[in-house]
Amino acid sequence: MPVTIAIVGAGPSGFYAAEALVKSAVDCRVDIVERLPAPYGLIRYGVAPDHEKTKGVTRAFERTARNEAVGYYGNVELGRDVSLDELRGLYDAVVIATGAPLDRPLGIPGAEKIGVHGAAAFVGWYNGHPDFRDLEPDLNADSVAVIGNGNVALDVARILAKTPEELATSDLPDYAAEALRRAPIAELHLLGRRGPVEAKWTNVELREMGRLADCLPEVDPAQLPETVSDGFSERDRRLREKNLATLRGFLDLAAGARRKRLHFTFYAKPLEVLGGPRVEGLRLERTRLEAGRAVGTGETFDLSCGLVFSSIGYRAEPIGGLPCDAASGILTNRDGRVAEGLYVVGWAKRGPIGVIASNKPDGAKVARQIAKDFGPGRKPGGPALEALLDERGVRWIGFADWKAIEAAEIAAAPPGAPRKKLIGIDDMLAVLASA
Ligand SMILES: Cc1cc2nc3c(=O)[nH]c(=O)nc-3n(C[C@H](O)[C@H](O)[C@H](O)COP(=O)(O)OP(=O)(O)OC[C@H]3O[C@@H](n4cnc5c(N)ncnc54)[C@H](O)[C@@H]3O)c2cc1C
């Protein structure tokens, strides 16, 4: 009998694991269980809507999904429709690939004020994630603070900075396009506790900020070090030098007719969100670097802003009763092993680090671990899961169903856009009812 394996989560790490398993020497049957009808996790709901090219990797995942040893159970949530114990009873091995979907809390006084949003929620909203459709952030502010110096913070700032014309060929939902169009934002502040050298941006994303139609990046030259200090690998040093050069290049840009400003502010640590029930500003403390760490200097300053987006990292969700390390925000594991026959991959295993392809080695590793741990399979897998779901009246969908939903989205796309996303789960399922 083939080894039966359930992978929970259809994001990159789930698909890389499925691909590695079906290509491995293990005679296996793999089922991917995904809580949403749509597969691809953060590729669909995290990667910025104006970065369509990045989403091309889903073509490889689609080939994996079409492999006859792979099944897809969309709209099935672990913990709601099926428990972890049940899944472990039905499959020889279970691989958790549920990502790190929660915002790391800002944890400063005033963080609960109206107008403070975590990046996970805001990005989910502008990407049409059904969980965040109702966030409806009030974007009526002329000054905005984005806290964090990673690519996600750049994504948030760029989406707020772009013109409707620049976003017209993206898959931004209509409600988000309309809210962004009406937003009077003129000043964007990108805030980092450490310096430009320590920022975690990739250079391609940073360079894009200099090419925006209506927004000029502004940097204080006094905050740009001459060189990258020691303590980085050769590769990291080169990347950081490139970023410094890009920031220096911003100093030479002419404003032209550009109306908005994106201020890069470094060495600034948020202390408190100011205002009444709504955000009116941020109090920050100037920092200096000591052995790569930001240390407060005691000098504070206030920034006036009506919105705060906090992009300081993601953490995993406690799932299926599994222990989750609160400090690191990952599911407790030893090199991907959680318990006998239970494994974890991707952001749930390592935390929110790296790009899509960074999840690939986890897939190869779990395939090796499963090859080592199992002889022939013993448990029934897919047919038994289907029977359980059907008995419970769970409306699960297969990969062909997802392709029908995707076709409807593509058919409805406005000119130049790749798709018009269906947002609500009911709207997605309605496509199948009418097929
Ligand atoms: C805002 C943002 C933008 C990014 N942009 C880029 C980019 O441009 N380029 C790039 O290379 N990388 C980008 N990344 C990084 C990349 O998205 C991640 O490396 C990758 O998605 C992590 O994969 P994952 O499978 O671990 O998690 P995820 O992609 O989060 O997938 C987890 C999946 O598990 C499902 N799930 C969760 N809980 C359950 C449950 N209980 N039952 C069933 N299913 C469940 C989720 O619905 C989801 O589909 C970005 C990340 C973020 C946050």
The ligand as an SDF file (V2000), in Angstrom:
LIG
                    3D

 53 58  0  0  0  0  0  0  0  0999 V2000
    2.6600   40.3570    2.2390 C   0  0  0  0  0  0  0  0  0  0  0  0
    3.6400   39.3630    1.6990 C   0  0  0  0  0  0  0  0  0  0  0  0
    4.1630   39.5390    0.4410 C   0  0  0  0  0  0  0  0  0  0  0  0
    5.0920   38.6260   -0.0570 C   0  0  0  0  0  0  0  0  0  0  0  0
    5.6030   38.8270   -1.3000 N   0  0  0  0  0  0  0  0  0  0  0  0
    6.5060   37.9690   -1.7880 C   0  0  0  0  0  0  0  0  0  0  0  0
    7.0390   38.1670   -3.0910 C   0  0  0  0  0  0  0  0  0  0  0  0
    6.7160   39.1540   -3.7690 O   0  0  0  0  0  0  0  0  0  0  0  0
    7.9350   37.2560   -3.5600 N   0  0  0  0  0  0  0  0  0  0  0  0
    8.3000   36.1570   -2.8240 C   0  0  0  0  0  0  0  0  0  0  0  0
    9.0970   35.3290   -3.2980 O   0  0  0  0  0  0  0  0  0  0  0  0
    7.8130   35.9490   -1.5840 N   0  0  0  0  0  0  0  0  0  0  0  0
    6.9140   36.8030   -1.0580 C   0  0  0  0  0  0  0  0  0  0  0  0
    6.4230   36.6060    0.1850 N   0  0  0  0  0  0  0  0  0  0  0  0
    6.8480   35.4140    0.9480 C   0  0  0  0  0  0  0  0  0  0  0  0
    6.0440   34.1530    0.5660 C   0  0  0  0  0  0  0  0  0  0  0  0
    4.7100   34.5050    0.3740 O   0  0  0  0  0  0  0  0  0  0  0  0
    6.1910   33.0810    1.6610 C   0  0  0  0  0  0  0  0  0  0  0  0
    7.5660   32.6610    1.6760 O   0  0  0  0  0  0  0  0  0  0  0  0
    5.3340   31.8420    1.4480 C   0  0  0  0  0  0  0  0  0  0  0  0
    4.0220   32.1540    1.0600 O   0  0  0  0  0  0  0  0  0  0  0  0
    5.2690   30.9730    2.7180 C   0  0  0  0  0  0  0  0  0  0  0  0
    4.6370   29.7710    2.3500 O   0  0  0  0  0  0  0  0  0  0  0  0
    3.8130   28.8640    3.3480 P   0  0  0  0  0  0  0  0  0  0  0  0
    3.2630   27.7560    2.5090 O   0  0  0  0  0  0  0  0  0  0  0  0
    4.6420   28.4840    4.5070 O   0  0  0  0  0  0  0  0  0  0  0  0
    2.6260   29.7640    3.9230 O   0  0  0  0  0  0  0  0  0  0  0  0
    1.3500   30.4050    3.2040 P   0  0  0  0  0  0  0  0  0  0  0  0
    1.6650   30.9450    1.8720 O   0  0  0  0  0  0  0  0  0  0  0  0
    0.7670   31.3340    4.2080 O   0  0  0  0  0  0  0  0  0  0  0  0
    0.3350   29.1700    3.0080 O   0  0  0  0  0  0  0  0  0  0  0  0
   -0.3530   28.6010    4.1000 C   0  0  0  0  0  0  0  0  0  0  0  0
   -1.6530   27.9820    3.5940 C   0  0  0  0  0  0  0  0  0  0  0  0
   -2.2330   27.2300    4.6700 O   0  0  0  0  0  0  0  0  0  0  0  0
   -3.6350   27.4530    4.6760 C   0  0  0  0  0  0  0  0  0  0  0  0
   -4.1370   27.1780    6.0280 N   0  0  0  0  0  0  0  0  0  0  0  0
   -3.8910   27.9050    7.1570 C   0  0  0  0  0  0  0  0  0  0  0  0
   -4.5360   27.3560    8.1990 N   0  0  0  0  0  0  0  0  0  0  0  0
   -5.1910   26.2510    7.7360 C   0  0  0  0  0  0  0  0  0  0  0  0
   -6.0360   25.2610    8.3490 C   0  0  0  0  0  0  0  0  0  0  0  0
   -6.3530   25.3230    9.6360 N   0  0  0  0  0  0  0  0  0  0  0  0
   -6.5350   24.2570    7.5750 N   0  0  0  0  0  0  0  0  0  0  0  0
   -6.2210   24.2010    6.2410 C   0  0  0  0  0  0  0  0  0  0  0  0
   -5.4410   25.1190    5.6120 N   0  0  0  0  0  0  0  0  0  0  0  0
   -4.9210   26.1260    6.3580 C   0  0  0  0  0  0  0  0  0  0  0  0
   -3.7520   28.9250    4.2870 C   0  0  0  0  0  0  0  0  0  0  0  0
   -5.0450   29.2700    3.8310 O   0  0  0  0  0  0  0  0  0  0  0  0
   -2.6960   29.0220    3.1800 C   0  0  0  0  0  0  0  0  0  0  0  0
   -3.2380   28.6910    1.9260 O   0  0  0  0  0  0  0  0  0  0  0  0
    5.4890   37.4960    0.7240 C   0  0  0  0  0  0  0  0  0  0  0  0
    4.9550   37.3330    1.9980 C   0  0  0  0  0  0  0  0  0  0  0  0
    4.0400   38.2540    2.4880 C   0  0  0  0  0  0  0  0  0  0  0  0
    3.4860   38.0700    3.8650 C   0  0  0  0  0  0  0  0  0  0  0  0
  1  2  1  0
  2  3  1  0
  2 52  2  0
  3  4  2  0
  4  5  1  0
  4 50  1  0
  5  6  2  0
  6  7  1  0
  6 13  1  0
  7  8  2  0
  7  9  1  0
  9 10  1  0
 10 11  2  0
 10 12  1  0
 12 13  2  0
 13 14  1  0
 14 15  1  0
 14 50  1  0
 15 16  1  0
 16 17  1  0
 16 18  1  0
 18 19  1  0
 18 20  1  0
 20 21  1  0
 20 22  1  0
 22 23  1  0
 23 24  1  0
 24 25  2  0
 24 26  1  0
 24 27  1  0
 27 28  1  0
 28 29  2  0
 28 30  1  0
 28 31  1  0
 31 32  1  0
 32 33  1  0
 33 34  1  0
 33 48  1  0
 34 35  1  0
 35 36  1  0
 35 46  1  0
 36 37  1  0
 36 45  1  0
 37 38  2  0
 38 39  1  0
 39 40  1  0
 39 45  2  0
 40 41  1  0
 40 42  2  0
 42 43  1  0
 43 44  2  0
 44 45  1  0
 46 47  1  0
 46 48  1  0
 48 49  1  0
 50 51  2  0
 51 52  1  0
 52 53  1  0
M  END
$$$$
